[in-house]
């Protein structure tokens, strides 16, 4: 059994060898002193003593240990830091000050009754933060206690906890283990010292990365070899750059340059490799993953910011009322003692302290002001912040557990990474979306190609089908008819199971038929290039012998799979060669050919191409290159013009069909040219400097020229399921959608048509710098003149575009703005960006092509700040991170480009189509719930606060409270706050089905109708009215007449308890009138809060009078037996709530809001009438919007607007 396993391991080792040896097949040339000049300078001062971490020299470096903490607090700092966080909020700070003042004689109530609620509220929030931090601490402890094998002495490795590792330690990491620190790879279980690394925890990418050690240390593949190993590494200081490393190793009196190819980063995992040996370079918070662990930008919703303003407004009201009360109090106190006569004799102004002393009125008024500030603190809702936090966390839980947003294929639910922005989801005005991987699948399929100037591939893309539909026929074009024939009358051979990444159909090429084409030799070189020019890693299934590929991008995987299916199967990569099974035209069988891999120049966003240099079996040195048309055509040789024009035409056709294209070319190098290149290339790779990449690119440019054109590839990135329908619903909801993509303009435009962002008849305003005059200036070489001309051209096009829209006075014409990246750079300049924004927001859709990541972020910031409306950015890749962080809400798509976008987002979803439910359902509900919740909080506090103020006025502002101290304290904590929590979690004005059926409901959030200043002030006025009614009705009803059958009049304690009972009933019944969707929980909380008040009166009233004071047996002995108490309660509740009820009924009947109209439709049973519902939806479907429904509306007249339909419906009902 053991021998079998060993044999299997050896066989697997032969199959999985190194990927791309960036120079000289992984061999590292020696460097000279001049090349190492950066080491030891600023930013390059780190020295690592390998296998000697306990030495004096290593000790004096004073590097951090490997203990990692991600917690916000520590045990000593939790209390002070958490308290500081809590009292940064102005409301909490106010209650702290009043709590301190409650210990002075100024307090109108007992100190405990003030301090206890504050402790409960602050304590609840601190406990919540403490629990969250404790979970982080447990994760840290688990990670820091992981164990790894570390070299001790004499070639012996022992287990050690991660936290005890030091810089310079030699560690042995085994298969499927995580790397405990940033390591320099010394050797591995493979003969050529390579290893496979999974970096999902680092950047989210699921494809394996290949790393290779220096050849000089590759012999260190056994424990015993480290007995006498010593080396010194000098390298860059800790920094957050994950993909860059500069350093050198001094080993056996030689120096070897190091780069990122040898670095294994903490939190990466070793895969498909039995073990590796490495030396610790960076530990703990110096590791690159921790250097990247920066907090995302702090985001607050617009509602929360407005809530702060309301709090300040209430503070202003509080101080104004306190000031008025103090002035009146001072005036009355001054006249209390005239000619020896006392007006308020019960205060004994002739024998009193300074509080009521007529001789010291100013001081008395000042002290009263402080007392009033404390007393009127009940205008400020102490439990508001903590209640909102609890509600938002519960709302996020519902979002996370919504099965309608669960993507079964990847087992990924929605994930709200922050709960701060729930209500913001209901107010989005503009969505800025990436294209690749966001609107599309980022799962590439090879579908067409152009070889030797001739187009091949009969498949029809989704974009082509959309284009056919625009022309009036779903199968209108010849290509579509060919596709229909091929797909509906297949041969048995063609009807086999589909192959992921390959959707190419053309009988002229398939099954080796390409040998019969006029340029068969070009075909052979084309397929050879696809099979060799890549960085993919083959995996051979030991049972089926089927080859699969680990590729760095979906495009690359599609090319290798296409080469395999067309007869050129890449199946093995060894230390310096690539092996391919090629279709031989002569024997019509597959033969094995090997290519010696000499060099690889990798792809990056600047070069926009990649090249490999190989030596074939005939000894020829070939440079194989593939890249973007924008850089490849200019690199073609003078003798390679035969197919250029035809290939350009095909590339443009492919772009129009929504395909991603690459140009395929090669060059044969002579020995002298290659030797010269190899020398310079190795020097550039060995350079220890920050500009190493620029040097490499400069050298590569010398050979990536004079290329011979072979053809072009075209791969399709299909639209995700449901994207057109989702965009249609979002457009009906009034949300504007912008697409920011790095693709060519033609590709972006046609994807726009496919997903209904663009449509036939829509006026396209295209801003580019491709005019003949501009191109002539660029060729002239005068950069200053060209830049000036660029700027003037963009400015002129922006002005002309705006004039075109202004001239279209009908309002029915829809416009689309399409701008390329080069023009966008000028449009975003300070003196032009507002013109660009003004034009863009006047258009129904905006597409920015060839956009860089920085431009995406700048456009997002411009829309957010320029429109002052809520923006939402959605993307799936690392290039979208800036855009996601800049927007008010960042949505990450957990696709195939890794998880960097998700890790930088506020909310993560698996598919773009889930945005529909996230915004139209959860966003609408959360906005309504939070808005209503805040308005209600202010309402109930104003009701309570104004009864206090009016009683104060009645008692000539003598600081006498109307209620028992504990009545005051528990009002906001128990008797009125619990129903609000239930409303914030469960309230629904309409069901999810109706939210999706009538997207116009979403406009309530965009227009902010539920939290406008008008609505807020309306609720405040309602609160003031209710407070006034409660006080005066109770006061007048109990002022003169007898309270019970014994003829007793109501005392202060009876009056206060009666008025408090009315308040509890009014605010809770008000809550019942607000709610549209009753659940059992809401019934329990509303009626339970009222019952809790009576229960509290019974229990608290039974406590000895020393503690219960004015509440002692007040309910049992006086209130409950008196019918007058119950009749007053009923009468006051009805009187206080009749105006709100009448207003709501009139509004619902004659001036309904959007949700009111839908509620009528549901109530009358018209929800299942398709024609009626279609008429209602027309309010949101305008000819100048986008989406499939708007496209239909533009082609034919539809029904009435929503209000007209509704009024007709009301008339019919009457």
VENVENPE-V936778 format. One record per helix or strand of 3 or more residues. SS is the DSSP state (H for helix, E for strand). FROM is the first residue (numbers start at 1). TO is the last residue. If there is no record, write none. Layout:
SS | FROM | TO
SS | FROM | TO
This chain:
H | 2 | 15
H | 24 | 26
H | 33 | 36
E | 46 | 50
H | 56 | 59
H | 75 | 87
H | 90 | 101
H | 111 | 144
E | 147 | 151
E | 157 | 161
H | 162 | 164
E | 170 | 174
E | 182 | 188
E | 194 | 198
H | 200 | 203
E | 209 | 212
H | 215 | 217
H | 223 | 226
E | 231 | 235
E | 247 | 251
E | 254 | 258
H | 260 | 262
E | 269 | 271
E | 275 | 282
H | 284 | 286
H | 288 | 291
H | 302 | 334
H | 345 | 347
H | 354 | 356
H | 358 | 379
H | 384 | 400
H | 403 | 405
H | 423 | 426
E | 428 | 433
E | 440 | 451
E | 454 | 456
H | 462 | 470
H | 478 | 488
H | 510 | 516
H | 520 | 532
E | 537 | 540
E | 547 | 550
H | 554 | 565
E | 568 | 573
E | 577 | 584
E | 589 | 601
E | 609 | 615
E | 621 | 627
H | 629 | 635
H | 644 | 656
E | 659 | 669
H | 671 | 686
H | 692 | 703
E | 707 | 719
H | 723 | 732
E | 736 | 740
H | 745 | 754
E | 763 | 767
H | 772 | 780
H | 783 | 807
E | 815 | 819
H | 821 | 827
H | 833 | 841
E | 845 | 848
H | 853 | 867
E | 870 | 875
H | 878 | 886
E | 889 | 893
H | 900 | 903
E | 907 | 909
H | 914 | 954
H | 965 | 975
H | 978 | 986
H | 992 | 997
H | 999 | 1006
H | 1013 | 1039
H | 1052 | 1074
H | 1080 | 1101
H | 1105 | 1111
H | 1114 | 1119
H | 1123 | 1150
H | 1154 | 1163
H | 1170 | 1180
H | 1188 | 1195
H | 1202 | 1213
